[in-house]
Amino acid sequence: MADSGSTGKYLGTYNWYQSKSSPCGYERSPIESISYVTTGVSTQVTSNYSINQNLRSHDMAWNEPGGSGNKDPWGNRNNQGPPDLDEVVRKLQNKLAGLFGGKGGSGSGGGSAAGGNAGSISLGVIAVVLVGIWALSGIYIVDQGKQGVVLQFGAFDEITEPGPHWYPRFIDTVDVVDVENVRSVNLGHTNDEALMLTQDENIIDIKFTVQYKVKDARDYLFSVRDPDLTLRQVTESAVREIVGKNKLDYIITDGRVAVSADIGRLIQKILDSYATGITVVNLNMQNAQPPEQVQQAFDDAIKAREDKQRQINEAEAYSNDVLPRARGKAARVVQEAKAYEAEVVARAEGETERFIKVLGQYKKAPKVTRERLYLDTMEEVMAGSNKVLVDVKNSNNLMYLPLDKLITHKPSVVESDASSTPSPSTQRRAPLSSIRDNRFSERQRSREVR
């Protein structure tokens, strides 16, 4: 029973040492664990022996003069000497060797053989359990958007994609890298980073935010020691180079977008030359302004520039409003002129055609045509008059004059305007027409008589 208790105690000590791992991440072998247990037990035995000797060296009640030496509680051990440490260690080693399938020392007997067989069975079970734990400990899962970088004895082996995987622990190690999420690095939060010199020898206070992703997990882990620090230094160098090639006014006004694009391209070029495995997604210029000492003067200059641009925009808006209206008015005047031209030409053509027809009639009967033109002209001229012309020279016919109508229409002739003058003329054409008809009839009769 004592051996069984000791075996259980030592087995517990062995399991405790076996559960401890070194700082490097590997587990101790059984032989190393046995050595640790042996050393620990030897230290414990030596400590107990030292305590025992110290207790004996003190003057106790039973060691007083005249007292009985048999009262010493340690005196009933048949005056045995201190334990042999080598013997204790040897016995312990034999028991541990028997636990793991050994002979159990030089002793013989059925008890030792039975203990050896039990130790062999226990060792097999422990070995199977340890192998199972070791196999299960090698299972790992790579999440979506990440990649696993497998190292074998510290050297790169392969890249694993999202999903479950297995690797032999203590032989391989795995580093999981996020290759999907966007990361950011801020630049310009200290004066050393923010203050930069421009081409026109002005100082500008500038702040940037660089957003990036990992495009190659292997390069990201092994090409540079600290990727974030490398990106920060590369960004600062690129910003200083691009800012030094441009003027202050251009950077803080019209050239913000162009300067940001140039800086992003230069950063990516440098990162690719270092094979950092980083790709720049976006570069945002958060702030670009002069130092505080001259900020007020630059604000005034910017305000004046904005006022100038505002006035230019207002002038362009007024021009866009006035010019179309002027063009429309000019087009309307041109169309009216063309219409008047067409009207005058048509009237002239009509007069020409009428004159040609009158000329034909004049060639046939010149005297009659002249008299008719004369009478027509007089009729038009005298149309607005209230006088009646009577030809009494060549006619003795009794003429009927509608005096009542002439008197009635007399006020209307006076009050009417130029547009209403033709109406009384139509009423007064009857006497003139009758005179003309009489003259024509008399001429015809005279011709017949001849």
VENDANOR-V74799 format. One record per pair of residues at least 6 apart in sequence whose ideal C-beta (glycine too) atoms are under 8 Angstrom apart, sorted by the first residue. I is the first residue (numbers start at 0). GAP is how many residues later the second one is. D is the distance in whole Angstrom. If there is no record, write none. Layout:
i: <I & I>
gap: <GAP & GAP>
d: <D & D>
//
This chain:
i: <2 & 2 & 2 & 5 & 6 & 6 & 6 & 9 & 9 & 9 & 9 & 9 & 9 & 10 & 12 & 12 & 12 & 13 & 13 & 13 & 13 & 16 & 16 & 16 & 16 & 16 & 17 & 17 & 17 & 17 & 19 & 20 & 20 & 21 & 24 & 24 & 25 & 26 & 27 & 29 & 33 & 33 & 36 & 36 & 37 & 37 & 37 & 37 & 40 & 40 & 40 & 41 & 41 & 41 & 44 & 44 & 44 & 45 & 48 & 48 & 48 & 51 & 52 & 55 & 59 & 60 & 60 & 61 & 61 & 61 & 61 & 62 & 62 & 68 & 69 & 89 & 90 & 93 & 93 & 93 & 93 & 94 & 95 & 96 & 96 & 96 & 97 & 97 & 97 & 97 & 97 & 97 & 98 & 98 & 98 & 98 & 99 & 99 & 99 & 100 & 100 & 100 & 100 & 101 & 101 & 102 & 102 & 103 & 103 & 103 & 103 & 104 & 133 & 133 & 134 & 136 & 137 & 137 & 137 & 137 & 137 & 138 & 138 & 138 & 139 & 139 & 139 & 139 & 139 & 139 & 139 & 140 & 140 & 140 & 141 & 141 & 141 & 141 & 141 & 141 & 141 & 142 & 142 & 143 & 143 & 144 & 144 & 144 & 144 & 144 & 145 & 145 & 145 & 145 & 145 & 145 & 146 & 146 & 146 & 146 & 146 & 146 & 146 & 146 & 147 & 147 & 147 & 147 & 147 & 147 & 147 & 147 & 148 & 148 & 148 & 148 & 148 & 148 & 148 & 148 & 148 & 148 & 149 & 149 & 149 & 149 & 149 & 149 & 149 & 149 & 149 & 150 & 150 & 150 & 150 & 150 & 151 & 151 & 152 & 153 & 155 & 155 & 156 & 158 & 158 & 159 & 164 & 166 & 166 & 174 & 176 & 176 & 176 & 176 & 177 & 178 & 178 & 178 & 178 & 179 & 180 & 181 & 181 & 181 & 181 & 182 & 182 & 182 & 182 & 183 & 183 & 183 & 183 & 184 & 184 & 184 & 184 & 184 & 184 & 184 & 185 & 185 & 185 & 185 & 186 & 186 & 186 & 186 & 186 & 186 & 186 & 186 & 186 & 187 & 187 & 187 & 187 & 187 & 187 & 187 & 188 & 192 & 193 & 193 & 193 & 194 & 194 & 194 & 194 & 195 & 195 & 195 & 195 & 195 & 195 & 195 & 196 & 196 & 196 & 196 & 196 & 197 & 197 & 197 & 197 & 197 & 197 & 197 & 198 & 198 & 198 & 198 & 199 & 199 & 201 & 201 & 201 & 202 & 202 & 203 & 203 & 203 & 203 & 203 & 203 & 203 & 203 & 204 & 204 & 204 & 204 & 204 & 205 & 205 & 205 & 205 & 205 & 205 & 205 & 206 & 206 & 206 & 206 & 207 & 207 & 207 & 207 & 207 & 207 & 207 & 208 & 208 & 208 & 209 & 209 & 209 & 209 & 209 & 209 & 210 & 210 & 210 & 210 & 210 & 211 & 211 & 211 & 211 & 211 & 212 & 212 & 212 & 213 & 213 & 213 & 213 & 214 & 214 & 214 & 215 & 215 & 216 & 217 & 218 & 218 & 218 & 219 & 219 & 219 & 219 & 220 & 222 & 222 & 222 & 222 & 223 & 223 & 223 & 226 & 226 & 226 & 229 & 229 & 229 & 230 & 230 & 230 & 230 & 233 & 233 & 233 & 233 & 234 & 234 & 236 & 237 & 237 & 237 & 237 & 238 & 240 & 241 & 241 & 241 & 241 & 242 & 242 & 245 & 245 & 247 & 249 & 250 & 250 & 251 & 251 & 251 & 251 & 251 & 252 & 252 & 255 & 255 & 258 & 259 & 259 & 259 & 262 & 263 & 263 & 263 & 266 & 266 & 267 & 267 & 270 & 270 & 270 & 288 & 288 & 289 & 357 & 357 & 360 & 361 & 361 & 370 & 371 & 374 & 374 & 377 & 377 & 378 & 378 & 378 & 379 & 381 & 381 & 381 & 382 & 382 & 382 & 382 & 382 & 382 & 383 & 383 & 383 & 383 & 384 & 385 & 385 & 385 & 387 & 387 & 387 & 387 & 388 & 388 & 388 & 389 & 389 & 389 & 390 & 390 & 390 & 393 & 393 & 393 & 394 & 394 & 394 & 394 & 396 & 398 & 398 & 400 & 404 & 405 & 408 & 408 & 411 & 411 & 411 & 412 & 412 & 415 & 415>
gap: <92 & 108 & 112 & 89 & 88 & 92 & 108 & 27 & 31 & 82 & 85 & 86 & 89 & 88 & 24 & 27 & 28 & 19 & 20 & 23 & 82 & 11 & 16 & 19 & 20 & 23 & 9 & 10 & 12 & 15 & 8 & 6 & 7 & 6 & 145 & 148 & 144 & 143 & 8 & 70 & 59 & 62 & 55 & 59 & 51 & 54 & 55 & 58 & 47 & 48 & 51 & 43 & 46 & 47 & 38 & 40 & 43 & 39 & 33 & 34 & 36 & 22 & 29 & 18 & 12 & 6 & 10 & 6 & 7 & 9 & 10 & 6 & 9 & 6 & 6 & 15 & 14 & 8 & 10 & 11 & 13 & 9 & 6 & 6 & 7 & 8 & 6 & 7 & 14 & 17 & 18 & 21 & 16 & 20 & 23 & 24 & 19 & 20 & 23 & 15 & 18 & 19 & 22 & 14 & 17 & 9 & 13 & 8 & 9 & 11 & 12 & 7 & 35 & 36 & 31 & 32 & 28 & 29 & 30 & 31 & 34 & 25 & 26 & 27 & 8 & 24 & 25 & 26 & 27 & 34 & 36 & 22 & 23 & 24 & 6 & 18 & 19 & 20 & 21 & 23 & 34 & 19 & 33 & 18 & 36 & 17 & 33 & 34 & 35 & 36 & 16 & 30 & 31 & 32 & 33 & 34 & 12 & 13 & 14 & 15 & 29 & 30 & 32 & 70 & 11 & 12 & 13 & 17 & 26 & 27 & 28 & 29 & 7 & 10 & 11 & 25 & 26 & 27 & 28 & 68 & 69 & 72 & 6 & 7 & 8 & 9 & 10 & 17 & 22 & 23 & 24 & 6 & 21 & 22 & 23 & 24 & 19 & 20 & 18 & 19 & 62 & 66 & 15 & 58 & 59 & 14 & 9 & 6 & 7 & 46 & 37 & 40 & 43 & 44 & 36 & 34 & 35 & 36 & 38 & 33 & 32 & 29 & 30 & 31 & 99 & 28 & 29 & 30 & 31 & 25 & 26 & 27 & 28 & 24 & 25 & 27 & 43 & 46 & 47 & 50 & 21 & 22 & 23 & 24 & 6 & 20 & 21 & 22 & 23 & 45 & 48 & 49 & 52 & 6 & 17 & 18 & 19 & 20 & 98 & 99 & 18 & 43 & 11 & 12 & 13 & 8 & 9 & 10 & 96 & 7 & 8 & 10 & 43 & 44 & 47 & 48 & 6 & 7 & 43 & 46 & 47 & 6 & 45 & 46 & 48 & 49 & 50 & 53 & 45 & 46 & 47 & 48 & 47 & 48 & 45 & 46 & 88 & 87 & 88 & 39 & 44 & 47 & 48 & 84 & 85 & 86 & 87 & 82 & 83 & 84 & 85 & 86 & 33 & 37 & 45 & 79 & 81 & 82 & 83 & 78 & 79 & 80 & 81 & 27 & 31 & 55 & 75 & 76 & 77 & 78 & 74 & 75 & 77 & 21 & 25 & 57 & 70 & 72 & 73 & 69 & 70 & 71 & 72 & 73 & 19 & 66 & 67 & 68 & 69 & 65 & 66 & 68 & 6 & 63 & 64 & 65 & 62 & 63 & 64 & 59 & 61 & 60 & 59 & 56 & 57 & 58 & 7 & 56 & 57 & 58 & 56 & 51 & 52 & 53 & 54 & 6 & 50 & 52 & 49 & 50 & 51 & 41 & 44 & 46 & 36 & 40 & 45 & 47 & 33 & 36 & 37 & 40 & 28 & 32 & 33 & 25 & 28 & 29 & 32 & 24 & 25 & 17 & 20 & 21 & 24 & 8 & 16 & 9 & 13 & 42 & 9 & 8 & 37 & 36 & 37 & 38 & 46 & 50 & 49 & 52 & 29 & 32 & 26 & 23 & 24 & 25 & 20 & 16 & 18 & 19 & 13 & 16 & 11 & 12 & 7 & 8 & 9 & 6 & 9 & 8 & 11 & 15 & 8 & 7 & 8 & 68 & 64 & 57 & 61 & 11 & 54 & 46 & 50 & 53 & 45 & 7 & 46 & 50 & 38 & 39 & 41 & 42 & 45 & 46 & 29 & 37 & 40 & 41 & 43 & 20 & 24 & 27 & 13 & 18 & 40 & 43 & 42 & 43 & 46 & 9 & 41 & 45 & 44 & 47 & 48 & 44 & 45 & 48 & 40 & 43 & 44 & 47 & 41 & 32 & 35 & 30 & 22 & 22 & 15 & 18 & 8 & 11 & 12 & 8 & 11 & 7 & 8>
d: <7 & 8 & 7 & 7 & 6 & 6 & 8 & 6 & 8 & 7 & 7 & 6 & 8 & 7 & 5 & 7 & 8 & 5 & 7 & 5 & 7 & 7 & 5 & 5 & 6 & 8 & 7 & 7 & 8 & 5 & 7 & 5 & 8 & 7 & 7 & 8 & 5 & 7 & 7 & 7 & 8 & 6 & 8 & 7 & 6 & 6 & 6 & 8 & 8 & 7 & 6 & 7 & 8 & 6 & 7 & 6 & 5 & 7 & 6 & 7 & 8 & 8 & 8 & 7 & 8 & 7 & 7 & 7 & 7 & 3 & 5 & 8 & 7 & 6 & 8 & 8 & 7 & 7 & 6 & 3 & 8 & 7 & 8 & 7 & 7 & 8 & 4 & 8 & 7 & 5 & 5 & 5 & 8 & 4 & 7 & 7 & 6 & 8 & 5 & 6 & 6 & 4 & 6 & 7 & 8 & 8 & 7 & 4 & 8 & 6 & 6 & 8 & 6 & 8 & 8 & 5 & 5 & 5 & 6 & 5 & 8 & 7 & 8 & 5 & 7 & 8 & 6 & 7 & 7 & 6 & 8 & 7 & 5 & 7 & 5 & 6 & 7 & 5 & 6 & 6 & 6 & 6 & 8 & 5 & 8 & 7 & 6 & 7 & 3 & 7 & 6 & 5 & 6 & 5 & 6 & 7 & 6 & 7 & 7 & 8 & 7 & 5 & 5 & 4 & 7 & 4 & 8 & 6 & 5 & 7 & 5 & 8 & 7 & 6 & 8 & 7 & 5 & 8 & 6 & 5 & 6 & 6 & 8 & 4 & 5 & 7 & 6 & 6 & 6 & 8 & 5 & 6 & 6 & 5 & 7 & 7 & 6 & 5 & 7 & 8 & 6 & 7 & 7 & 6 & 7 & 7 & 8 & 8 & 6 & 6 & 6 & 4 & 6 & 7 & 7 & 7 & 5 & 7 & 6 & 7 & 7 & 5 & 7 & 6 & 6 & 7 & 6 & 7 & 8 & 6 & 7 & 5 & 7 & 7 & 5 & 7 & 6 & 5 & 5 & 7 & 7 & 7 & 5 & 8 & 6 & 7 & 4 & 7 & 7 & 6 & 5 & 6 & 7 & 4 & 8 & 6 & 3 & 6 & 8 & 7 & 7 & 6 & 5 & 6 & 6 & 6 & 7 & 6 & 7 & 7 & 6 & 6 & 7 & 5 & 5 & 7 & 6 & 8 & 8 & 7 & 6 & 6 & 6 & 7 & 6 & 6 & 5 & 7 & 6 & 6 & 6 & 5 & 5 & 6 & 8 & 4 & 7 & 7 & 6 & 7 & 6 & 6 & 7 & 6 & 7 & 6 & 8 & 7 & 7 & 5 & 7 & 6 & 7 & 7 & 8 & 7 & 7 & 5 & 8 & 8 & 5 & 4 & 8 & 7 & 6 & 7 & 6 & 7 & 6 & 7 & 7 & 5 & 6 & 7 & 5 & 7 & 6 & 8 & 5 & 7 & 5 & 4 & 7 & 7 & 7 & 5 & 6 & 5 & 6 & 7 & 6 & 6 & 5 & 6 & 6 & 8 & 6 & 7 & 4 & 8 & 4 & 7 & 7 & 5 & 6 & 3 & 6 & 7 & 4 & 7 & 8 & 6 & 5 & 6 & 6 & 5 & 6 & 5 & 6 & 8 & 6 & 8 & 7 & 6 & 8 & 7 & 7 & 6 & 6 & 5 & 6 & 8 & 8 & 6 & 7 & 5 & 4 & 5 & 7 & 6 & 7 & 6 & 5 & 5 & 6 & 7 & 7 & 6 & 6 & 7 & 8 & 6 & 6 & 5 & 6 & 8 & 8 & 8 & 7 & 7 & 6 & 7 & 7 & 5 & 7 & 5 & 6 & 5 & 8 & 4 & 5 & 7 & 7 & 5 & 5 & 8 & 7 & 7 & 7 & 5 & 7 & 7 & 5 & 4 & 8 & 8 & 8 & 7 & 5 & 8 & 8 & 7 & 6 & 5 & 8 & 7 & 8 & 8 & 6 & 7 & 7 & 3 & 7 & 8 & 7 & 5 & 7 & 7 & 8 & 7 & 6 & 6 & 6 & 7 & 7 & 5 & 7 & 6 & 7 & 6 & 7 & 7 & 4 & 7 & 6 & 8 & 6 & 6 & 7 & 5 & 7 & 7 & 6 & 7 & 7 & 7 & 7 & 8 & 5 & 6 & 8 & 8 & 7 & 8 & 5 & 7 & 7>
//
